[in-house]
Amino acid sequence: MSLPIIGITMGDPTGIGPEIIIKAFSVEEPFQSCRPIVFGDREVLLNRIERESLSVRIKEIGEIPEEGYQPGKIFLLPSSRLEAGSLSFGKPDRKCGEAMVGYVEEAVRWLQRGKIDGLTTCPINKQAINKAGHLFSGHTELLAHLTQTSHVAMMFLGSKWKVVLVTTHLPLKEVSKWITRDRILTILGLTEEGLRRYFGVSQPRLAVLGLNPHCGEEGLLGEEEKDEIIPAIEEAKSLGMKVQGPFPADSFFGLSAFHPFDAVIAMYHDQGLIPIKIFDFKESVNFTLGLPFIRTSVAHGTAYDIAGKGLADPANLIKAIVTAANLSKLKREL
C-alpha cells in the first residue's frame, strides 16, 4: 500500500510555521510515514532556508507527484506570492492574513478532489485573518465553514489522554452560555463516532468533566451541572453511549489512571489543555472531529517570541504529520 499524501499548510508567514516546516523536511521521520507536500509561499520558505543554512530545496508543483519524496526536498503548491524581505517577524499584515486563509482554502480544494489524504496545519494569527476579512476564531471554525460542516470538535491526542473540548476559543465570561445539554450531547456523539471511525474503539468509554468547582455543589457553586451537563449525560446513556460523570476537573486527571476512559470531555479550552500540555507539550496533537477528512495540527501557536531566531523545534509538527498519516492508514483499514 502506497504511503498517504499529507498536505501541510504554512500558517503565519511571520511566525515559526515556515521554520518548522523546513526543519521537518530536512529529516527522515515524516517521509517514513507519508508523502508530504506544502501549501505555502516559495520566497518565505527560501528566506528561512537561507537563515537556517539548511540543505533543503524547493520544487514547485502543479500536480501531486507519485514519487520523489525525500528528506531535503519540499514539494510546494504555491498559494501566495509575498515579498519575504518586507515581512517582519511577529507582525503579520493584511496580506499575511489573506495568505494564511489562502493556504487552507487551497488545501481543502485538493482534499475535496481526493488528491491528498489528510491535512496538517501550522499555526495562524487569528487577529490577522480577521483583519483580512475572514471572521473566524481559528482553523477549526474556518475548516467547518469551508466544508459546510455543522458540528466539529477539537480533540487533543496525548500519551495519557484524548481530550475533547465542548467550547474552544471563547472568553471565559462567555463559556457558561455555551454549556448546553444539546451542545454537550453533540460533542459526545462526535467523540464516540471519531473513536470508532479513526481509532478502532468499538465501545468508547467517555468521561465528562464538570464546569464549576466541585461540579457545582448541587447548585451552590453553579447550576450548569444539574441543568445541562447531567441531563446530557443521561440522554447519552439512553442512546447507548458509555458515559460517566460529571467529574471534578481539579482532581480527575490525577486520578484518571484508575478510570480507563477512551476520551475526556472538557468544558472549556484551558480546563482540558493545561494537563495535556503539562505532560505532552511536544507530543500532543490537535485532531478535528466531524470534518469530512483528516486534519491534525500542532498544539502550539505562532511563537512570535522566538520567530526568526532559529530556536523553533519541529518535533510537534513532525508528530502532527505522522499522526495524520497514521490516521489515514487506519481509516483505509477500518
Secondary structure in CASP SS format (residue, H / E / C, confidence):
PFRMAT SS
TARGET T0000
AUTHOR 0000-0000-0000
METHOD secondary structure of the structure
MODEL  1
M C 1.00
S C 1.00
L C 1.00
P C 1.00
I E 1.00
I E 1.00
G E 1.00
I E 1.00
T E 1.00
M C 1.00
G C 1.00
D C 1.00
P C 1.00
T C 1.00
G C 1.00
I C 1.00
G H 1.00
P H 1.00
E H 1.00
I H 1.00
I H 1.00
I H 1.00
K H 1.00
A H 1.00
F C 1.00
S C 1.00
V C 1.00
E C 1.00
E H 1.00
P H 1.00
F H 1.00
Q H 1.00
S H 1.00
C C 1.00
R E 1.00
P E 1.00
I E 1.00
V E 1.00
F E 1.00
G E 1.00
D C 1.00
R H 1.00
E H 1.00
V H 1.00
L H 1.00
L H 1.00
N H 1.00
R H 1.00
I H 1.00
E H 1.00
R H 1.00
E H 1.00
S C 1.00
L C 1.00
S C 1.00
V C 1.00
R E 1.00
I E 1.00
K E 1.00
E E 1.00
I C 1.00
G C 1.00
E C 1.00
I C 1.00
P C 1.00
E C 1.00
E C 1.00
G C 1.00
Y C 1.00
Q C 1.00
P C 1.00
G C 1.00
K E 1.00
I E 1.00
F E 1.00
L E 1.00
L E 1.00
P E 1.00
S C 1.00
S C 1.00
R C 1.00
L C 1.00
E C 1.00
A H 1.00
G H 1.00
S H 1.00
L C 1.00
S C 1.00
F C 1.00
G C 1.00
K C 1.00
P C 1.00
D C 1.00
R H 1.00
K H 1.00
C H 1.00
G H 1.00
E H 1.00
A H 1.00
M H 1.00
V H 1.00
G H 1.00
Y H 1.00
V H 1.00
E H 1.00
E H 1.00
A H 1.00
V H 1.00
R H 1.00
W H 1.00
L H 1.00
Q H 1.00
R C 1.00
G C 1.00
K C 1.00
I C 1.00
D C 1.00
G E 1.00
L E 1.00
T E 1.00
T E 1.00
C C 1.00
P C 1.00
I C 1.00
N C 1.00
K H 1.00
Q H 1.00
A H 1.00
I H 1.00
N H 1.00
K H 1.00
A C 1.00
G C 1.00
H C 1.00
L C 1.00
F C 1.00
S C 1.00
G C 1.00
H H 1.00
T H 1.00
E H 1.00
L H 1.00
L H 1.00
A H 1.00
H H 1.00
L H 1.00
T C 1.00
Q C 1.00
T C 1.00
S C 1.00
H C 1.00
V C 1.00
A E 1.00
M E 1.00
M E 1.00
F E 1.00
L E 1.00
G C 1.00
S C 1.00
K C 1.00
W C 1.00
K E 1.00
V E 1.00
V E 1.00
L E 1.00
V C 1.00
T C 1.00
T C 1.00
H C 1.00
L C 1.00
P C 1.00
L H 1.00
K H 1.00
E H 1.00
V H 1.00
S H 1.00
K H 1.00
W H 1.00
I C 1.00
T C 1.00
R H 1.00
D H 1.00
R H 1.00
I H 1.00
L H 1.00
T H 1.00
I H 1.00
L H 1.00
G H 1.00
L H 1.00
T H 1.00
E H 1.00
E H 1.00
G H 1.00
L H 1.00
R H 1.00
R H 1.00
Y H 1.00
F H 1.00
G C 1.00
V C 1.00
S C 1.00
Q C 1.00
P C 1.00
R E 1.00
L E 1.00
A E 1.00
V E 1.00
L E 1.00
G C 1.00
L C 1.00
N C 1.00
P H 1.00
H H 1.00
C H 1.00
G H 1.00
E H 1.00
E C 1.00
G E 1.00
L C 1.00
L C 1.00
G E 1.00
E C 1.00
E H 1.00
E H 1.00
K H 1.00
D H 1.00
E H 1.00
I H 1.00
I H 1.00
P H 1.00
A H 1.00
I H 1.00
E H 1.00
E H 1.00
A H 1.00
K H 1.00
S H 1.00
L C 1.00
G C 1.00
M C 1.00
K E 1.00
V E 1.00
Q E 1.00
G E 1.00
P E 1.00
F E 1.00
P C 1.00
A H 1.00
D H 1.00
S H 1.00
F H 1.00
F H 1.00
G H 1.00
L H 1.00
S H 1.00
A H 1.00
F H 1.00
H C 1.00
P C 1.00
F C 1.00
D C 1.00
A E 1.00
V E 1.00
I E 1.00
A E 1.00
M C 1.00
Y C 1.00
H H 1.00
D H 1.00
Q H 1.00
G H 1.00
L H 1.00
I H 1.00
P H 1.00
I H 1.00
K H 1.00
I H 1.00
F H 1.00
D H 1.00
F C 1.00
K C 1.00
E C 1.00
S C 1.00
V E 1.00
N E 1.00
F E 1.00
T E 1.00
L E 1.00
G C 1.00
L C 1.00
P C 1.00
F C 1.00
I E 1.00
R E 1.00
T E 1.00
S E 1.00
V E 1.00
A C 1.00
H C 1.00
G C 1.00
T C 1.00
A C 1.00
Y C 1.00
D C 1.00
I C 1.00
A C 1.00
G C 1.00
K C 1.00
G C 1.00
L C 1.00
A C 1.00
D C 1.00
P C 1.00
A H 1.00
N H 1.00
L H 1.00
I H 1.00
K H 1.00
A H 1.00
I H 1.00
V H 1.00
T H 1.00
A H 1.00
A H 1.00
N H 1.00
L H 1.00
S H 1.00
K H 1.00
L H 1.00
K H 1.00
R H 1.00
E H 1.00
L C 1.00
END
